[in-house]
């Protein structure tokens, strides 16, 4: 089961605040896309009432540094940070829970030890592809192959990348895709979801067919995405990697991304809620 194709967005422009929330009913969370306020309590009251109405369990609030004190006093706690997220300025990823069970991670200490092990390992530049393989930019005719890969790799996923209409709508527009092809077959894929107004991009939709894992293809794919994003003026690249995936966290460390904290039970992926590690990199 993948996420539904369309997620509602709630926009409110009040005398005390302005806020734009992405409502993710699949993962029972809200993501604050943009905001401004004169009255933090009024903003918080609206967010909680809205999220309660949708039956959500978690609120994720990327906040500017100068607002952390206000929001922390109203029930938010810092789970991570990304320098450069707001056009070069830092974002602190605050979280509030409407379901206390969602706030507890039974695996967090294990994941923290894994990060300590990963960050002791050496950096690594992408290697050239073996003969017969090539990087390429997928087009509309590749949508069926891409959705097929996502269905094979993920039992559930927080965005509807298994739905051809959705993938065709974002491919090459809000999301830059790169893939590795062996003959006519796509064997590995990754994307960068670009936020031009914020000057950032999220590395996401990373998937490699089982038979091709351990090949280092993902290092190369993310390297290709980086080149295009830096050339396009992006100031910050980041990713939310499954904390349970040693391999993906190692990929980001090896490419020079910095660990920025863990978002607890952040989204529904591969069959259950999972903690997600923040990794970020700057040109």
C-alpha positions as CSV (number, residue, x, y, z in Angstrom):
1,X,0.0,0.0,0.0
2,X,1.4,3.4,-1.1
3,X,0.3,6.9,-0.2
4,X,-2.7,8.3,-1.9
5,X,-2.0,10.4,-5.0
6,X,-3.2,13.7,-3.6
7,X,-2.5,15.0,0.0
8,X,-4.6,18.0,1.2
9,X,-2.9,21.3,1.9
10,X,-4.5,23.6,4.5
11,X,-3.7,27.3,4.2
12,X,-4.7,29.9,6.8
13,X,-4.0,33.6,6.6
14,X,-5.1,35.1,10.0
15,X,-4.4,38.5,11.6
16,X,-2.0,36.7,14.0
17,X,-0.4,34.2,11.7
18,X,-0.1,32.6,8.3
19,X,0.5,28.9,7.8
20,X,0.6,26.3,5.1
21,X,0.2,22.7,6.3
22,X,0.6,19.5,4.3
23,X,-1.8,16.9,5.7
24,X,-0.4,13.4,5.3
25,X,-3.3,11.1,6.3
26,X,-1.3,8.0,5.1
27,X,1.4,8.6,7.7
28,X,-0.9,10.4,10.1
29,X,1.3,13.5,10.3
30,X,1.3,17.2,9.3
31,X,4.2,19.0,7.8
32,X,4.5,22.7,8.2
33,X,5.5,23.9,4.7
34,X,5.6,27.6,5.4
35,X,4.6,30.0,8.2
36,X,4.8,33.4,9.8
37,X,3.3,34.6,13.1
38,X,2.9,37.5,15.5
39,X,1.1,35.3,18.0
40,X,2.7,31.8,18.4
41,X,0.0,30.5,20.7
42,X,-2.7,31.3,18.1
43,X,-0.7,29.6,15.4
44,X,-0.2,26.5,17.6
45,X,-3.9,26.4,18.5
46,X,-4.9,26.4,14.8
47,X,-2.3,23.7,13.9
48,X,-3.4,21.4,16.8
49,X,-7.1,21.9,16.0
50,X,-6.6,21.2,12.3
51,X,-4.5,18.1,13.0
52,X,-6.9,16.7,15.6
53,X,-9.7,17.1,13.0
54,X,-7.8,14.9,10.6
55,X,-6.9,12.3,13.2
56,X,-3.2,12.9,12.9
57,X,-0.6,11.8,15.4
58,X,2.5,13.9,14.7
59,X,3.3,17.5,13.6
60,X,6.7,18.2,12.0
61,X,7.7,21.9,12.0
62,X,10.9,23.0,10.2
63,X,11.4,26.3,12.1
64,X,13.8,29.2,11.9
65,X,16.2,29.5,14.7
66,X,14.7,32.7,16.1
67,X,11.4,30.9,16.6
68,X,12.6,27.8,18.5
69,X,12.1,29.3,21.9
70,X,8.5,30.3,21.3
71,X,7.6,27.0,19.8
72,X,9.4,24.9,22.3
73,X,7.4,26.6,25.1
74,X,4.2,25.5,23.3
75,X,5.0,21.8,23.2
76,X,7.5,21.3,20.3
77,X,10.8,19.6,20.8
78,X,13.8,19.6,18.5
79,X,14.5,16.3,16.7
80,X,16.9,17.5,14.1
81,X,18.4,20.4,12.1
82,X,19.5,21.3,8.6
83,X,21.8,24.2,8.0
84,X,20.9,26.2,4.9
85,X,17.4,24.8,4.6
86,X,15.8,28.3,4.4
87,X,17.8,29.9,1.5
88,X,21.0,29.5,3.4
89,X,19.6,29.8,7.0
90,X,19.3,27.0,9.4
91,X,16.1,25.0,10.1
92,X,15.4,23.2,13.3
93,X,13.0,20.3,12.9
94,X,10.6,20.5,15.7
95,X,8.0,17.8,16.5
96,X,4.8,17.6,18.6
97,X,2.8,14.5,19.2
98,X,-0.9,14.1,19.5
99,X,-0.4,10.4,20.2
100,X,2.1,9.8,22.9
101,X,2.8,6.3,21.6
102,X,4.0,7.7,18.4
103,X,6.7,9.7,20.3
104,X,8.5,6.5,21.5
105,X,11.1,4.7,19.5
106,X,12.2,1.3,20.8
107,X,15.1,1.2,18.4
108,X,16.6,4.7,18.9
109,X,19.6,3.6,21.0
110,X,20.5,0.9,18.4
111,X,20.2,3.4,15.6
112,X,22.4,6.0,17.4
113,X,25.1,3.3,17.8
114,X,24.8,2.5,14.2
115,X,25.4,6.2,13.3
116,X,28.5,6.2,15.5
117,X,29.8,3.2,13.6
118,X,29.0,4.7,10.2
119,X,30.6,8.1,10.8
120,X,33.9,6.4,11.8
121,X,34.1,5.0,8.3
122,X,36.0,6.7,5.4
123,X,34.4,8.9,2.8
124,X,34.2,7.5,-0.7
125,X,33.8,9.1,-4.2
126,X,31.5,7.4,-6.7
127,X,33.2,4.8,-8.9
128,X,32.7,4.7,-12.7
129,X,29.9,2.4,-13.8
130,X,30.9,-1.1,-15.0
131,X,30.8,-1.7,-18.8
132,X,27.3,-2.1,-20.1
133,X,25.7,0.3,-17.5
134,X,25.0,4.0,-17.9
135,X,23.5,6.9,-16.1
136,X,20.5,8.6,-17.7
137,X,17.6,11.0,-17.1
138,X,14.3,9.1,-17.3
139,X,11.5,10.5,-19.4
140,X,7.8,9.9,-19.6
141,X,8.2,6.6,-21.5
142,X,10.1,5.3,-18.5
143,X,7.3,5.8,-16.0
144,X,6.0,2.2,-16.1
145,X,9.5,0.8,-15.4
146,X,10.1,3.3,-12.5
147,X,6.7,2.5,-10.8
148,X,7.6,-1.2,-11.2
149,X,10.9,-0.7,-9.3
150,X,9.2,1.1,-6.5
151,X,6.6,-1.6,-6.1
152,X,9.3,-4.3,-5.9
153,X,11.5,-2.4,-3.4
154,X,8.9,-0.9,-1.0
155,X,5.9,-2.6,0.6
156,X,4.6,0.8,1.5
157,X,6.0,4.3,0.8
158,X,5.0,7.8,2.0
159,X,4.5,9.2,-1.5
160,X,2.6,7.7,-4.4
161,X,5.5,6.8,-6.6
162,X,3.7,3.6,-7.6
163,X,1.0,5.6,-9.4
164,X,1.9,6.5,-13.0
165,X,-0.2,9.6,-13.1
166,X,1.6,11.0,-10.1
167,X,5.1,10.1,-11.3
168,X,4.4,11.5,-14.8
169,X,3.3,14.8,-13.2
170,X,6.4,15.3,-11.1
171,X,9.1,13.8,-13.4
172,X,11.5,16.5,-14.6
173,X,9.3,19.2,-13.0
174,X,9.3,19.3,-9.2
175,X,11.5,16.2,-9.1
176,X,14.7,15.5,-10.9
177,X,15.2,11.8,-11.5
178,X,18.4,9.9,-12.4
179,X,18.7,6.2,-13.1
180,X,21.1,3.5,-13.9
181,X,20.3,1.4,-17.0
182,X,21.6,-2.0,-17.9
183,X,20.8,-2.6,-21.5
184,X,17.1,-1.6,-21.7
185,X,16.4,-2.3,-18.0
186,X,16.4,0.3,-15.2
187,X,18.1,-1.2,-12.2
188,X,18.5,1.7,-9.8
189,X,16.9,5.1,-9.4
190,X,17.0,8.3,-7.2
191,X,15.4,11.7,-7.3
192,X,15.8,15.2,-6.0
193,X,12.6,17.0,-5.0
194,X,13.4,20.7,-5.6
195,X,12.1,23.6,-3.5
196,X,13.2,26.6,-5.5
197,X,11.7,29.2,-3.2
198,X,13.5,27.7,-0.2
199,X,16.7,27.0,-2.1
200,X,16.8,23.4,-1.0
201,X,16.2,19.9,-2.5
202,X,15.5,16.6,-0.9
203,X,17.2,13.4,-2.1
204,X,14.5,10.8,-2.1
205,X,12.9,7.9,-4.0
206,X,16.2,5.9,-3.7
207,X,15.6,2.3,-4.9
208,X,17.8,-0.4,-6.3
209,X,16.6,-3.8,-7.4
210,X,17.7,-6.6,-5.0
211,X,20.1,-8.3,-7.5
212,X,22.1,-5.0,-8.0
213,X,22.5,-3.9,-4.4
214,X,26.1,-3.5,-3.1
215,X,27.2,-2.2,-6.5
216,X,27.7,1.4,-5.4
217,X,25.2,2.6,-8.0
218,X,23.4,4.8,-5.4
219,X,26.7,6.7,-4.7
220,X,26.9,7.6,-8.4
221,X,23.2,8.5,-8.8
222,X,23.2,10.9,-5.9
223,X,26.5,12.4,-7.2
224,X,24.7,13.0,-10.6
225,X,21.8,14.7,-8.8
226,X,24.2,16.8,-6.8
227,X,25.8,18.2,-10.0
228,X,22.5,19.2,-11.4
229,X,21.2,20.8,-8.2
230,X,24.4,22.8,-7.5
231,X,24.4,24.0,-11.1
232,X,20.8,25.2,-10.6
233,X,21.6,27.3,-7.6
234,X,20.4,25.0,-4.8
235,X,22.0,25.9,-1.5
236,X,21.2,22.8,0.5
237,X,20.7,19.1,-0.3
238,X,19.2,16.9,2.4
239,X,17.7,13.5,2.8
240,X,15.6,11.6,5.3
241,X,17.1,8.1,5.3
242,X,15.4,5.1,7.0
243,X,17.3,4.7,10.3
244,X,17.0,1.0,9.9
245,X,18.9,1.0,6.6
246,X,22.7,0.8,7.3
247,X,23.4,0.9,3.6
248,X,21.6,4.2,2.8
249,X,23.0,6.0,5.8
250,X,26.5,4.8,4.9
251,X,25.9,6.2,1.3
252,X,25.2,9.7,2.6
253,X,28.1,9.7,5.0
254,X,30.5,8.5,2.3
255,X,29.3,11.3,0.0
256,X,30.1,14.0,2.7
257,X,26.6,14.5,4.1
258,X,26.4,15.5,7.8
259,X,24.1,13.7,10.2
260,X,21.5,16.0,11.6
261,X,19.3,14.0,14.0
262,X,16.6,11.4,14.0
263,X,12.9,12.1,13.3
264,X,10.9,9.6,15.5
265,X,8.3,7.3,13.8
266,X,8.3,9.8,11.0
267,X,6.5,8.1,8.2
268,X,5.0,4.8,7.0
269,X,7.4,3.0,4.8
270,X,8.0,-0.7,4.0
271,X,5.1,-1.8,6.2
272,X,5.4,0.2,9.4
273,X,6.3,3.6,10.9
274,X,10.0,4.2,10.9
275,X,12.5,6.6,12.4
276,X,14.3,8.7,9.7
277,X,17.8,10.1,9.9
278,X,18.5,13.6,8.6
279,X,21.6,14.0,6.4
280,X,22.5,17.4,4.7
281,X,25.2,18.7,2.4
282,X,26.1,22.2,1.1
283,X,28.0,23.3,-2.1
